[in-house]
Amino acid sequence: LRTTLLFPSPKDLYTAPDSCEGRCREPYSPEDECHCNPECERHRNCCEDYYRHCRDEGFSSSRDAITDEELLQVSEQLYKADHNKARPTDIAINPQYQASPDETDDQEDRSPQPLYKYVNEELFSKPTYASFIKLLDNYQRATGREEDVTAEELREQDNFLREVMKTELMKKLFAFLHKKNRYGSEQEFVADLKEMWFGLYSRGDGEQDSSGFEHVFSGEVKKGKVSGFHNWIRFYLLEKQGAVNYFSHNFEGPWDTYPDVLGLQFSWDGFYKEVGSAFIGSSPEFEFGLYTLCFIARPGRACHLSLGGYSLSIQTYTWTKSTYGDGKKYIATAYVISS
């Protein structure tokens, strides 16, 4: 489940409008495609090579920088604060066949039984789970079809954010980001969460057809393949309905309790997902908080964390074609990439 980040060679960059070469500390201009000033990391609108060219003199080296060591520390704090996670007796999975790297795109069902043997659905009555599940049916999965967001769906978004912010986990995350000068108040943090996760943008032909939340947690179908869909609750509910068919797994994490991590192959109403990495047994606020942390601290890069003494990395990507606020980027995707 590892990924390689590919950067253009220097000869491709020296006149490129999407590069920071020669532009470090350049004043902000809304006409620029991406930015290289010390504030760009806070606004998540840096050019992809900002860290290569400007890290030593930019925002990343200031007292507000989020260091690799701090990411390891705060992720362990969030791991310990996940009080709503599944207990070992709440879930029984049956991973069955482990696919080799050259088998993951075979689209062959090598596991005759469902992935989930048992889930204690009393978990789903917890406020963060219940408010999360209500969000899952708010989306059309096909990209290119405009989302019609109703007043009730907006209330469901607000209710989910309200419930997760009651948890110790999200309070710890806010306290960390507040200390690092990313947000001045919890109200500002929640407003930004709503935009970065639920704000709509176009993956299709100009239609407002997607959001970070839809892509990561609910899943989409684009060009005949499943896109996103990295959530165990969504998978379990659809598998129970017969809409998802589990094929195999290619990775299982080292944890002997929850949350665990699984890389899996499956079909959703006939549409295939080659590697759908997901936490298993984590609370909604745990995934939401961890992905948010990585998107803010390491947008577009591998974000190295520690959970229960084991290393884990999360990859996020920013949506580059549209922005909100003062040039902030939406979440394009977020997922686990390694153990």
C-alpha positions in Angstrom: 0.0 0.0 0.0 2.9 2.3 -0.5 2.9 5.1 -2.9 5.6 7.0 -4.7 5.3 10.8 -5.1 6.6 11.8 -8.5 8.0 15.3 -9.0 8.9 16.9 -12.4 12.6 17.2 -13.2 14.1 20.7 -12.6 14.3 21.4 -16.3 10.5 21.2 -16.4 10.2 23.7 -13.5 12.3 26.7 -14.1 9.7 28.8 -15.9 6.6 26.9 -14.6 3.8 28.9 -13.0 3.2 26.0 -10.7 6.7 25.9 -9.2 8.4 27.7 -6.3 11.8 27.8 -7.9 13.0 31.4 -7.5 9.7 32.5 -5.9 10.3 31.8 -2.2 8.7 34.5 0.0 7.1 36.1 -3.0 4.0 38.2 -2.0 0.6 36.6 -2.3 -1.2 37.2 -5.6 -4.6 35.8 -6.3 -3.6 35.4 -10.0 -0.9 32.8 -9.2 -1.8 29.2 -9.7 -0.1 28.3 -6.4 1.9 30.1 -3.8 5.4 30.2 -2.2 5.0 32.8 0.6 5.4 31.8 4.2 1.6 31.6 4.7 0.9 29.1 1.9 1.2 26.1 4.2 -1.5 27.4 6.5 -3.8 28.1 3.6 -2.9 24.8 1.9 -2.2 26.5 -1.4 1.6 26.0 -1.8 3.1 24.8 -5.0 3.9 21.1 -4.9 7.7 21.8 -4.8 7.4 24.5 -2.0 8.9 22.1 0.5 11.9 21.4 -1.7 12.7 25.0 -2.6 11.5 27.1 0.4 11.2 24.9 3.5 14.3 26.3 5.2 13.1 29.9 4.9 9.3 29.5 4.8 6.5 28.9 7.3 7.7 25.3 7.9 10.8 26.5 9.8 8.9 28.9 12.0 7.8 28.2 15.6 4.4 27.3 14.2 5.8 24.5 12.0 4.4 21.0 12.6 7.5 18.8 12.9 7.6 15.1 12.1 8.2 14.4 15.8 5.1 16.3 16.8 3.0 14.4 14.2 4.1 11.1 15.9 3.2 12.5 19.3 -0.1 14.0 18.5 -1.2 10.9 16.5 -0.5 8.7 19.5 -2.6 11.1 21.6 -5.5 10.8 19.1 -5.1 7.1 19.1 -5.5 6.9 22.9 -8.4 9.3 22.8 -10.5 7.2 20.4 -12.9 6.1 23.1 -15.7 5.2 20.6 -13.6 2.7 18.7 -14.8 -0.9 18.4 -13.7 -3.3 21.1 -12.2 -6.6 20.0 -15.5 -8.4 20.6 -17.5 -5.8 18.5 -16.2 -7.0 15.1 -15.2 -10.3 13.6 -13.7 -10.1 10.1 -12.8 -13.0 7.7 -10.0 -11.7 5.4 -9.6 -15.1 3.6 -7.4 -14.8 0.4 -4.3 -12.5 0.5 -3.6 -11.2 -3.0 -0.1 -10.6 -4.3 0.8 -7.2 -5.8 0.3 -8.6 -9.3 -3.1 -10.0 -8.5 -4.9 -6.9 -7.2 -6.1 -5.8 -10.6 -7.3 -9.2 -11.7 -10.9 -8.5 -10.7 -11.2 -12.1 -9.5 -13.3 -13.0 -6.4 -11.0 -15.3 -4.4 -12.9 -15.1 -1.1 -16.3 -16.9 -1.2 -17.4 -15.5 2.2 -18.2 -11.9 3.2 -15.4 -9.9 4.9 -17.5 -9.1 8.0 -18.6 -12.1 9.9 -20.0 -10.0 12.8 -20.4 -6.3 13.7 -22.0 -5.2 17.0 -24.4 -2.7 15.5 -24.9 -1.1 18.9 -21.8 0.9 17.9 -23.9 2.7 15.4 -26.2 4.2 18.0 -23.3 6.2 19.4 -23.8 9.9 18.4 -20.8 10.2 16.1 -21.6 6.9 14.3 -25.3 7.7 14.0 -24.6 11.2 12.6 -21.9 9.9 10.3 -24.2 7.1 8.8 -26.9 9.7 8.1 -24.4 11.5 5.7 -23.7 8.4 3.6 -26.9 8.4 1.5 -26.6 12.1 0.6 -24.6 11.6 -2.5 -24.9 10.4 -6.1 -21.9 8.2 -6.6 -21.4 8.9 -10.3 -19.0 11.8 -11.0 -20.3 14.3 -13.5 -23.8 14.4 -11.9 -24.5 17.5 -9.8 -25.1 17.1 -6.1 -28.4 18.5 -4.9 -27.8 19.5 -1.3 -31.0 19.9 0.7 -31.5 21.9 3.8 -31.8 18.6 5.7 -28.4 17.4 4.4 -26.8 20.7 5.5 -28.3 20.1 9.0 -26.8 16.6 8.9 -23.4 18.0 8.1 -23.7 20.5 11.0 -24.9 17.7 13.4 -22.0 15.5 12.5 -19.5 18.2 13.1 -21.2 19.2 16.3 -21.1 15.5 17.6 -17.4 14.9 16.6 -16.4 18.2 18.3 -17.8 16.9 21.6 -15.2 14.1 21.6 -11.9 14.2 23.5 -10.2 13.2 20.2 -11.3 16.2 18.2 -10.8 18.6 21.1 -7.2 17.4 21.3 -6.8 17.9 17.6 -8.2 21.4 17.8 -5.9 22.2 20.8 -2.9 21.1 18.9 -3.8 23.1 15.7 -4.7 26.1 17.9 -1.3 25.9 19.6 0.3 25.8 16.1 -1.5 29.0 15.1 -3.6 27.3 12.4 -6.9 28.4 14.0 -7.8 31.2 16.4 -11.0 29.6 17.7 -13.0 26.4 17.7 -15.7 28.1 15.7 -13.1 29.0 13.0 -11.9 25.4 13.0 -15.4 23.9 12.6 -16.2 26.4 9.8 -13.0 25.3 8.0 -13.8 21.6 8.5 -17.2 22.1 6.9 -15.6 23.8 3.8 -12.6 21.5 3.3 -14.7 18.3 3.7 -18.2 19.2 2.5 -17.6 22.0 0.1 -18.5 21.0 -3.5 -16.3 21.0 -6.5 -16.3 19.4 -10.0 -14.6 16.1 -10.8 -16.7 16.0 -14.0 -17.7 18.6 -16.6 -18.2 21.6 -14.5 -20.9 20.1 -12.4 -20.7 20.5 -8.6 -20.5 16.8 -8.3 -18.0 15.9 -5.5 -16.6 16.7 -2.1 -13.8 15.3 0.1 -16.3 13.7 2.4 -18.2 12.0 -0.5 -15.0 10.7 -2.1 -13.2 9.4 1.0 -16.1 8.1 3.1 -19.0 7.4 0.8 -17.2 6.5 -2.4 -17.7 7.5 -6.0 -17.7 5.8 -9.4 -15.6 7.4 -12.1 -14.8 6.0 -15.6 -16.2 2.6 -14.6 -14.1 2.2 -11.4 -14.7 2.8 -7.7 -12.9 5.9 -6.6 -12.2 6.7 -3.0 -14.4 4.6 -0.6 -12.0 4.2 2.3 -14.5 3.6 5.2 -15.2 0.3 7.0 -18.7 1.3 8.2 -19.8 2.2 4.6 -18.3 -1.1 3.4 -20.0 -3.2 6.1 -23.5 -1.6 5.5 -23.2 -2.1 1.7 -21.9 -5.7 2.1 -24.8 -6.5 4.4 -27.2 -5.2 1.7 -25.5 -7.3 -1.0 -24.2 -4.2 -2.9 -20.5 -4.9 -2.1 -18.7 -8.1 -2.9 -15.4 -8.7 -1.1 -12.7 -10.2 -3.3 -9.4 -10.4 -1.4 -7.0 -8.4 0.7 -3.4 -7.5 0.0 -2.4 -6.0 3.3 -3.3 -6.4 7.0 -1.9 -4.1 9.7 0.1 -5.2 12.7 -2.5 -4.2 15.3 -4.0 -6.9 17.5 -6.9 -4.6 18.5 -8.9 -1.9 16.7 -8.4 0.3 14.8 -6.6 -2.0 12.4 -5.8 -1.4 8.7 -6.7 -3.5 5.7 -6.0 -3.1 2.0 -8.8 -4.8 0.1 -10.2 -5.6 -3.3 -13.9 -5.5 -3.9 -16.7 -4.7 -6.3 -19.5 -2.3 -5.7 -22.5 -3.1 -7.9 -20.1 -4.5 -10.5 -17.6 -1.5 -10.3 -14.1 -2.6 -9.1 -11.8 -1.2 -6.5 -8.2 -2.4 -6.9 -6.9 -1.4 -3.5 -9.3 0.2 -1.0 -7.2 0.8 2.1 -9.3 1.4 5.2 -9.2 1.6 9.0 -11.2 -1.2 10.5 -13.1 -0.6 13.8 -12.1 3.1 14.2 -14.7 5.7 15.2 -15.8 8.2 12.5 -14.1 11.0 14.5 -10.8 9.1 14.5 -10.6 8.8 10.7 -12.0 12.3 10.2 -9.5 13.8 12.7 -6.4 11.9 11.5 -7.1 12.7 7.8 -7.7 16.4 8.8 -4.4 16.5 10.7 -2.5 15.1 7.8 -4.2 17.4 5.2 -3.4 20.4 7.3 0.2 19.4 8.3 1.4 17.6 5.1 -1.0 18.4 2.2 -0.2 16.4 -0.9 2.6 14.4 0.8 3.0 11.3 2.9 2.2 12.0 6.5 4.0 9.8 8.9 2.2 8.9 12.2 2.4 6.5 15.1 -0.6 4.5 16.4 -0.1 2.2 19.4 3.6 2.2 18.8 3.3 1.1 15.2 4.2 3.4 12.3 1.6 4.3 9.7 1.4 6.8 6.8 -1.5 8.7 5.3 -1.5 10.3 1.9 -3.7 13.3 1.2 -4.1 15.3 -2.0 -5.5 18.8 -2.4 -8.1 19.7 -5.0 -6.2 22.0 -7.3 -8.9 23.3 -9.7 -11.0 25.4 -7.3 -10.6 27.0 -3.9 -12.6 28.6 -1.1 -12.0 31.4 1.3 -8.6 33.1 0.8 -7.3 30.5 -1.6 -7.7 27.5 0.6 -7.8 24.1 -1.0 -10.5 21.4 -0.7 -9.6 17.8 0.2 -9.4 15.7 -2.9 -8.6 12.4 -1.1 -7.1 10.9 2.0 -6.1 7.3 2.6 -3.7 5.0 4.4 -0.7 4.1 2.3 1.5 1.9 4.5 1.8 0.2 7.8 
